[in-house]
């Protein structure tokens, strides 16, 4: 894939092209110069994002969902994964709250022990 040619076709600077893909301009420069190979995942992302500018057969068939594009049939997989991740976030938030509560209880326990040991030393 010739990024420089595609970038010129869509009239984007390296920075603007990179931002659209969530990358840095330096990364795009390295891809264009050949000093760094384009990973398959990035090539696929480019084919999604710029499919309308690529020759027929090079772009990926996609449909819009919100502001992103996904392959036909992938919508359900993304929705399922999204629901799973939402549940996991709730579980982690509960774990965080539990740990905070445990920390507070341990601090109170340590304070009570510190107070008892001070009292014991004073009576001895």
Wavefront OBJ file of the C-alpha trace (Angstrom):
o trace
v 0.000 0.000 0.000
v 1.359 3.392 -1.024
v 0.339 5.725 1.785
v 1.940 8.792 0.219
v -0.100 8.348 -2.977
v -3.320 7.819 -1.006
v -2.556 10.787 1.229
v -2.011 13.007 -1.813
v -5.249 11.745 -3.342
v -7.261 12.688 -0.253
v -5.247 15.903 0.122
v -4.166 15.350 3.725
v -0.906 16.252 5.432
v 0.976 13.524 7.268
v -0.329 14.984 10.528
v -3.977 15.092 9.395
v -3.745 11.590 7.906
v -2.165 10.295 11.119
v -4.770 11.948 13.334
v -7.580 10.375 11.337
v -6.036 6.969 12.086
v -5.057 7.705 15.686
v -1.330 7.652 14.850
v 1.490 10.186 14.869
v 2.821 12.057 11.846
v 6.223 10.525 12.591
v 4.769 7.022 12.233
v 3.221 7.917 8.872
v 6.554 9.384 7.742
v 8.300 6.113 8.635
v 5.698 4.079 6.736
v 6.063 6.318 3.691
v 9.853 6.223 3.719
v 9.889 2.451 4.132
v 11.937 2.587 7.325
v 9.044 0.852 9.079
v 6.697 -1.800 7.723
v 2.965 -1.165 7.894
v 1.386 -3.697 10.278
v -1.586 -5.625 8.930
v -3.863 -4.012 11.521
v -2.909 -0.506 10.367
v -3.280 -1.444 6.718
v -6.762 -2.784 7.469
v -7.603 0.406 9.347
v -6.482 2.489 6.357
v -8.569 0.311 4.045
v -11.604 0.922 6.294
v -11.070 4.625 6.779
v -10.206 5.486 3.186
v -12.086 2.758 1.282
v -13.923 5.250 -0.915
v -10.553 6.506 -2.260
v -9.054 3.082 -2.975
v -9.431 1.162 -6.242
v -12.385 -1.220 -6.302
v -11.484 -4.380 -4.433
v -8.799 -2.760 -2.271
v -11.177 -1.002 0.104
v -13.119 -2.998 2.638
v -16.869 -3.350 2.303
v -18.205 -1.549 5.299
v -21.172 0.224 6.739
v -21.299 3.171 9.056
v -22.237 2.813 12.709
v -22.069 6.154 14.419
v -18.768 7.709 13.375
v -16.972 4.420 12.724
v -17.046 1.844 9.978
v -17.279 -1.912 10.440
v -17.441 -4.856 8.090
v -20.849 -6.285 7.296
v -21.721 -8.889 9.926
v -19.321 -7.458 12.497
v -21.898 -5.215 14.161
v -23.259 -7.958 16.404
v -19.763 -8.996 17.470
v -18.931 -5.409 18.436
v -22.201 -5.019 20.324
v -21.610 -8.256 22.244
v -18.043 -7.255 23.051
v -19.219 -3.812 24.120
v -21.769 -5.314 26.524
v -19.142 -7.667 27.950
v -16.748 -4.773 28.487
v -19.452 -2.669 30.155
v -20.155 -5.505 32.589
v -16.438 -5.886 33.304
v -16.107 -2.156 33.997
v -18.972 -2.364 36.514
v -17.297 -5.329 38.193
v -13.992 -3.457 38.399
v -15.720 -0.383 39.826
v -17.283 -2.571 42.523
v -13.905 -4.177 43.225
v -12.392 -0.711 43.573
v -15.107 0.314 46.050
v -14.588 -2.915 48.025
v -10.833 -2.347 48.172
v -11.311 1.231 49.321
v -13.620 0.037 52.100
v -11.113 -2.679 53.088
v -8.310 -0.113 53.180
v -10.318 2.152 55.468
v -11.102 -0.735 57.803
v -7.434 -1.763 57.916
v -6.398 1.791 58.697
v -8.890 1.905 61.588
v -7.633 -1.455 62.820
v -4.005 -0.299 62.684
v -4.928 2.895 64.524
v -6.693 0.879 67.216
v -3.650 -1.398 67.590
v -1.340 1.586 67.789
v -3.467 3.076 70.508
v -3.520 -0.215 72.493
v 0.236 -0.713 72.277
v 0.791 2.869 73.475
v -1.575 2.275 76.391
v 0.199 -1.006 77.275
v 3.610 0.681 77.235
v 2.420 3.467 79.514
v 1.030 1.042 82.146
v 4.197 -1.093 82.201
l 1 2 3 4 5 6 7 8 9 10 11 12 13 14 15 16 17 18 19 20 21 22 23 24 25 26 27 28 29 30 31 32 33 34 35 36 37 38 39 40 41 42 43 44 45 46 47 48 49 50 51 52 53 54 55 56 57 58 59 60 61 62 63 64 65 66 67 68 69 70 71 72 73 74 75 76 77 78 79 80 81 82 83 84 85 86 87 88 89 90 91 92 93 94 95 96 97 98 99 100 101 102 103 104 105 106 107 108 109 110 111 112 113 114 115 116 117 118 119 120 121 122 123 124
